[in-house]
């Protein structure tokens, strides 16, 4: 009996479900009091991150490279995988500088160089190989960057028309590489079909769906059927407590450790956001607040994986590259809340991120060739920016 009780207690601690008299009552961890952080401290942290990005921009206007390999590198067939990585990372860096970089001449010059690179290279990103579809990340973050670029110079009509044309091309590419059952992934190991047959992941689909909604807001034609299939793909992988399976294949093993709250912590934010902005009324403020509580109070489940050199080697099969990704979408979820309910989580999120800034001003969570500091810094900058721009 004692072992049974201990096992039940461990289950409750891990899953966030308490068993009372044979009935299930849902609960979740709560963070402590919000820290007091002055906005100017957050801005200073952002400025250090911006300075890092300015210093690490490549001569051709992009960010990142295939250099800095390690003993165990993720599968990345050349040259297409690295082209996709570089375009995706450049998109994030351009967005970060537009949103939070300020109006200094050096920043504007850097943005212009990055925009020029994206205008030339986004339309050229291709499927890497029959097995790899890293191009989907480039199309998704490229769309978001195009939206930021569209808003940056509102009076330049020819430029806006060019941006809309490039964005329409990205919609076409995403439609081509959508999985047969809806949604997107980044691997196709089994079938190698022209139209990806399987491999849909909840978080990749969520990332794309958020970008599709942003593109719609500037007038890009996004087929409603594409939106609906994307939503259905995410909902298929949704559990009743708003955890999300890692991929469609994991829906047959929903109790697997990667699908428990700790394993889903870096995905639930993005998936909830994607459904919310797509009109899913089940994603209420309370759902968003619950998972913001989770990512704050149980941040250690994500943080434990940070800087581990191999994907999914940490507890609950968490991969390091979910860390700043998860926090960015948490910051986006905060902005979905009423103004009077944001400050608590903005303060917690800012404290978490500022404490992890490296001495050189960067943030990174997973050693990925020479892309990790750049994407980690861009995501952290945009997250911190969302902690101050609506804090009033």
Residue pairs with C-beta under 8 A, 6 or more apart in sequence:
8 19
11 17
11 19
12 18
12 19
14 260
14 261
14 262
15 260
15 261
16 26
16 27
16 28
16 29
16 241
16 261
16 294
17 24
17 25
17 26
17 27
17 241
18 24
18 25
18 26
18 27
19 25
26 241
28 261
28 290
28 293
28 294
28 297
29 293
29 294
29 297
29 298
30 293
30 297
31 293
31 296
31 297
31 348
32 297
34 343
34 344
34 345
34 347
34 348
35 347
35 348
35 351
36 347
37 347
37 350
37 351
37 354
39 388
39 391
41 354
42 350
42 354
42 384
42 387
42 388
43 388
45 353
45 354
45 357
45 384
46 100
46 381
46 384
46 385
47 102
48 357
48 361
49 96
49 357
49 361
49 362
49 363
49 377
49 380
49 381
49 384
50 96
50 97
50 100
50 101
50 102
50 107
50 381
51 361
52 360
52 361
52 362
52 373
52 377
53 63
53 93
53 96
53 97
53 101
53 110
53 374
53 377
53 378
53 381
54 106
54 107
54 110
56 63
56 373
56 374
57 63
57 93
57 110
57 113
57 114
58 64
58 65
60 113
60 117
61 90
61 113
61 114
61 115
61 116
61 117
62 86
62 87
62 89
62 90
62 114
62 117
62 121
63 86
63 89
63 90
63 93
63 114
63 371
63 374
64 85
64 86
64 89
64 90
64 369
64 370
64 371
64 374
64 375
65 82
65 86
65 369
65 370
65 371
66 76
66 78
66 82
66 369
66 370
67 369
67 370
68 367
68 369
68 370
69 369
70 309
70 367
71 309
72 309
72 310
73 369
74 311
74 368
75 81
75 131
75 132
75 187
76 82
76 85
76 128
76 132
76 134
76 369
77 128
77 129
77 131
77 132
80 126
80 127
80 128
80 129
80 132
80 134
80 135
81 128
81 129
81 132
81 134
82 369
83 121
83 124
83 125
83 126
83 138
84 125
84 128
84 134
84 135
84 137
84 138
85 134
85 137
85 138
85 368
85 369
85 371
86 121
86 371
87 118
87 121
87 122
87 125
87 138
87 142
88 134
88 137
88 138
88 140
88 141
88 142
88 375
89 371
89 374
89 375
89 378
90 114
90 117
90 118
90 121
90 145
91 118
91 122
91 138
91 141
91 142
91 144
91 145
92 141
92 145
92 374
92 375
92 378
92 379
92 382
93 114
93 374
93 375
93 377
93 378
94 111
94 114
94 115
94 118
94 145
94 148
94 149
95 141
95 144
95 145
95 148
95 378
95 382
96 377
96 378
96 379
96 381
96 382
96 385
97 107
97 110
97 111
97 114
98 111
98 145
98 148
98 149
98 151
98 152
99 148
99 381
99 382
99 385
100 381
100 382
100 384
100 385
101 107
101 110
101 111
111 152
115 149
118 142
118 145
118 146
118 149
118 166
119 162
119 166
122 138
122 139
122 142
122 146
122 166
122 169
122 170
123 166
123 169
125 135
125 138
125 139
125 142
125 173
126 135
127 133
127 135
127 177
128 134
128 135
130 188
130 192
131 187
131 188
131 189
131 192
132 186
132 187
132 188
133 177
133 184
133 185
133 186
133 187
133 188
133 196
133 199
134 186
135 173
135 177
136 174
136 177
136 184
136 185
136 186
136 204
136 208
137 186
137 204
137 207
139 170
139 173
139 174
139 177
139 208
139 211
140 174
140 184
140 204
140 207
140 208
140 210
140 211
141 207
141 211
142 170
143 167
143 170
143 171
143 211
143 212
143 214
143 215
144 210
144 211
144 214
146 163
146 166
146 167
146 170
146 215
147 167
147 211
147 214
147 215
147 217
147 218
149 163
150 160
150 163
150 164
150 167
150 218
151 218
153 159
153 160
154 160
164 218
164 219
164 220
167 215
167 218
167 220
168 220
168 221
170 215
171 212
171 215
171 220
171 221
171 222
171 226
174 184
174 208
174 212
174 226
175 223
175 226
176 195
177 184
177 195
177 196
178 184
178 195
178 196
178 226
178 229
179 185
179 195
179 196
179 197
179 198
179 199
179 200
179 233
179 248
180 193
180 195
180 196
180 197
180 198
181 198
181 200
181 233
181 248
182 200
182 205
182 229
182 230
182 232
182 233
183 200
183 201
183 202
183 204
183 205
183 208
183 229
183 230
183 233
183 234
183 248
184 200
184 201
184 204
184 205
184 208
184 230
185 196
185 198
185 199
185 200
185 201
185 204
185 205
185 247
186 199
186 201
186 204
187 199
188 196
188 197
188 198
188 199
189 199
190 197
190 198
191 197
191 198
198 248
198 249
199 247
199 248
200 233
200 247
200 248
201 246
201 247
201 248
202 233
202 234
202 237
202 238
202 244
202 245
202 246
202 247
202 267
202 271
203 244
203 246
203 266
203 267
203 270
203 271
203 322
203 325
205 230
205 233
205 234
205 274
206 234
206 267
206 270
206 271
206 273
206 274
206 275
206 329
207 270
207 274
208 230
209 227
209 230
209 231
209 234
209 274
209 277
209 278
210 270
210 273
210 274
210 277
210 329
210 332
212 222
212 226
212 227
212 230
213 222
213 227
213 274
213 277
213 278
215 222
216 222
227 278
230 274
230 278
231 274
231 275
231 278
231 280
233 248
234 244
234 271
234 274
234 275
235 275
235 280
236 248
236 251
237 244
237 245
237 247
237 248
237 250
237 251
237 271
238 244
238 271
238 275
239 245
239 254
239 259
239 264
241 261
242 268
242 271
242 272
242 283
242 287
242 290
242 291
243 259
243 260
243 261
243 263
243 264
243 267
243 268
244 259
244 264
244 267
244 268
244 271
245 251
245 254
245 258
245 259
245 264
246 258
246 259
246 263
246 267
246 317
250 256
250 258
250 259
253 259
256 263
257 263
257 316
257 317
258 264
258 312
258 316
258 317
258 318
260 316
261 268
261 294
261 298
262 298
262 301
262 315
262 316
262 318
263 301
263 316
263 317
263 318
265 294
265 295
265 298
265 301
265 302
265 318
265 322
265 326
266 302
266 318
266 322
266 323
266 325
266 326
267 322
267 326
268 291
268 294
269 291
269 292
269 295
269 326
269 327
269 329
269 330
269 332
269 333
270 325
270 326
270 329
272 283
272 287
272 288
272 291
272 333
273 283
273 329
273 332
273 333
273 336
275 282
275 283
276 283
276 288
276 333
276 336
277 336
285 336
285 337
285 338
285 341
288 333
288 334
288 336
288 337
289 337
289 341
289 345
291 330
291 333
292 330
292 333
292 334
292 345
295 302
295 326
295 327
295 330
296 345
296 348
296 349
296 352
299 352
301 315
301 316
301 318
302 318
302 322
302 323
302 326
303 323
304 314
304 315
304 318
305 313
305 314
305 315
305 318
305 319
305 320
305 322
305 323
305 365
306 320
306 323
306 356
306 365
306 366
307 320
307 364
307 365
307 366
307 367
308 314
308 319
308 320
308 366
309 366
309 367
311 319
311 320
311 321
311 366
312 318
312 319
313 319
314 320
319 366
320 365
320 366
321 365
321 366
321 368
321 372
322 365
323 365
323 366
323 376
324 363
324 364
324 365
324 375
324 376
324 379
324 380
324 383
325 379
327 349
327 352
327 353
327 379
327 380
327 383
328 379
328 380
328 382
328 383
330 345
330 349
330 383
331 349
331 382
331 383
331 384
331 386
331 387
332 386
334 342
334 345
334 346
334 349
334 386
334 387
335 342
335 386
335 390
337 345
339 390
342 390
342 391
343 391
346 386
346 387
346 388
346 390
346 391
347 387
349 383
349 387
350 384
350 387
350 388
353 363
353 380
353 383
353 384
354 384
356 363
356 380
357 363
357 380
358 364
358 373
361 377
362 373
362 376
362 377
363 373
363 376
363 377
363 379
363 380
364 372
364 373
364 376
364 377
365 372
365 376
366 372
368 375
